[in-house]
Amino acid sequence: MTLTRIYIPLNAAGLRRLDADRAVTGAPFLAYAVTDAVRASAPAAGQDQWEYSALGDAVLRSAELLSPREKRRLVAAADVESELVGSAVPSDSGDFIEDSAVLILESVALNRIASFQVDADEASEDDELLWYDVTELPVILALL
């Protein structure tokens, strides 16, 4: 079985649903990963740089998901079977789809999530996110 690391953009409501359901549900849903297009766009880069790019796209999407009262961008990093990762296609409105965008075809169980990346305080485009182990989910929920 081949695994693919995906980055799932969330907001506070999405994180609470993940905690309650023990899975990211609502498949198919958009996530981000190292794709052939990411590799082609930066052929001299390595796996770490490609993953950082995919994570960055997920962080940007998380910022778009925030409600007016929310301050923290959230991304869940998960390892899923590669068969669950499909190609993302532009919407009918012609919205731009990032090179790292993928479509996740099934729910992602909490036990597939490796970590969370979360803003320290208010979301700021220039700030790096803090890394939390999946076992620290209650700590993150308390921050929200």
C-alpha positions as CSV (number, residue, x, y, z in Angstrom):
1,M,0.0,0.0,0.0
2,T,1.4,3.4,-1.1
3,L,0.7,6.4,1.1
4,T,0.4,10.0,0.1
5,R,0.9,12.9,2.6
6,I,-2.0,15.4,2.2
7,Y,-2.6,18.7,3.9
8,I,-6.2,19.4,4.8
9,P,-7.2,23.0,5.4
10,L,-9.6,23.5,8.3
11,N,-11.3,26.1,10.4
12,A,-12.4,25.9,14.0
13,A,-15.8,24.3,13.0
14,G,-14.0,21.7,10.8
15,L,-11.6,20.9,13.7
16,R,-14.5,20.4,16.1
17,R,-16.2,18.2,13.6
18,L,-13.0,16.2,13.2
19,D,-12.9,15.7,17.0
20,A,-16.6,14.7,17.2
21,D,-16.6,12.4,14.2
22,R,-13.1,11.1,14.6
23,A,-12.7,11.8,10.9
24,V,-12.6,14.5,8.3
25,T,-15.9,13.8,6.5
26,G,-17.7,15.3,3.5
27,A,-15.8,13.5,0.8
28,P,-15.0,14.4,-1.8
29,F,-13.2,17.4,-0.5
30,L,-10.2,19.5,-1.5
31,A,-6.8,19.0,0.1
32,Y,-3.2,19.6,-1.0
33,A,-0.3,17.3,-1.8
34,V,2.9,16.9,-3.8
35,T,1.6,16.3,-7.3
36,D,3.3,15.9,-10.6
37,A,2.5,19.5,-11.4
38,V,4.2,20.6,-8.2
39,R,7.3,18.6,-9.1
40,A,7.3,20.0,-12.7
41,S,6.9,23.6,-11.4
42,A,10.1,23.3,-9.4
43,P,12.2,20.4,-10.8
44,A,15.3,21.4,-8.8
45,A,13.5,21.3,-5.5
46,G,13.4,18.3,-3.2
47,Q,10.6,16.5,-1.5
48,D,10.8,18.8,1.6
49,Q,10.4,21.9,-0.5
50,W,7.6,20.4,-2.5
51,E,5.7,19.5,0.7
52,Y,6.3,22.9,2.1
53,S,4.7,24.4,-1.0
54,A,1.7,22.1,-0.7
55,L,1.4,23.0,3.0
56,G,1.5,26.7,2.1
57,D,-1.4,26.2,-0.4
58,A,-3.4,24.5,2.4
59,V,-2.6,27.4,4.8
60,L,-3.9,29.9,2.2
61,R,-7.1,27.9,1.8
62,S,-7.5,27.7,5.5
63,A,-7.4,31.5,5.7
64,E,-10.2,31.6,3.2
65,L,-12.3,29.3,5.4
66,L,-12.1,31.4,8.6
67,S,-15.3,33.0,9.8
68,P,-15.1,36.7,10.8
69,R,-14.6,35.7,14.5
70,E,-11.8,33.1,13.9
71,K,-8.2,34.0,14.2
72,R,-6.2,30.8,13.6
73,R,-5.4,29.0,10.4
74,L,-5.5,25.3,10.8
75,V,-4.1,22.5,8.6
76,A,-4.1,18.7,9.3
77,A,-1.3,16.7,7.8
78,A,-2.4,13.1,7.1
79,D,-1.1,10.0,5.3
80,V,-3.7,8.3,3.2
81,E,-3.8,5.5,0.7
82,S,-2.8,6.9,-2.7
83,E,-6.0,5.5,-4.3
84,L,-8.0,8.0,-2.2
85,V,-6.3,10.9,-3.8
86,G,-7.8,12.2,-7.1
87,S,-7.1,15.0,-9.4
88,A,-8.7,18.4,-8.6
89,V,-10.4,20.1,-11.5
90,P,-11.3,23.8,-11.8
91,S,-14.9,24.6,-10.8
92,D,-17.4,25.7,-13.4
93,S,-16.7,29.3,-12.4
94,G,-13.1,28.9,-13.7
95,D,-11.5,29.4,-10.3
96,F,-7.8,28.8,-10.3
97,I,-6.7,25.5,-8.8
98,E,-3.2,25.4,-7.3
99,D,-0.8,22.8,-8.7
100,S,-0.9,21.0,-5.3
101,A,-4.7,20.7,-5.1
102,V,-6.1,17.2,-4.9
103,L,-9.5,15.7,-4.4
104,I,-9.9,13.3,-1.4
105,L,-12.4,10.7,-2.3
106,E,-13.2,9.3,1.2
107,S,-13.3,10.4,4.8
108,V,-9.9,10.6,6.5
109,A,-9.9,9.0,9.9
110,L,-8.3,10.7,12.8
111,N,-5.8,7.9,13.1
112,R,-4.5,8.8,9.6
113,I,-3.6,12.3,10.8
114,A,0.0,12.8,11.8
115,S,0.0,16.4,12.9
116,F,-1.6,19.8,12.9
117,Q,-0.2,23.2,11.9
118,V,-1.9,26.1,13.7
119,D,-1.3,29.8,14.0
120,A,0.2,31.0,17.3
121,D,-2.4,33.8,17.6
122,E,-4.1,35.8,14.9
123,A,-3.6,34.7,11.3
124,S,-1.0,36.7,9.5
125,E,0.1,35.9,6.0
126,D,3.8,36.1,7.0
127,D,3.7,34.0,10.1
128,E,4.8,30.4,10.3
129,L,2.4,28.0,11.9
130,L,3.1,26.0,15.0
131,W,3.4,22.2,14.8
132,Y,1.3,20.0,17.1
133,D,1.2,16.3,17.3
134,V,-2.2,14.7,16.7
135,T,-2.3,13.7,20.4
136,E,-2.4,17.4,21.2
137,L,-5.9,17.9,19.6
138,P,-7.5,18.8,23.0
139,V,-4.8,21.5,23.4
140,I,-5.6,23.0,20.0
141,L,-9.3,22.9,20.7
142,A,-8.8,24.8,23.9
143,L,-7.0,27.5,21.9
144,L,-10.0,28.2,19.7
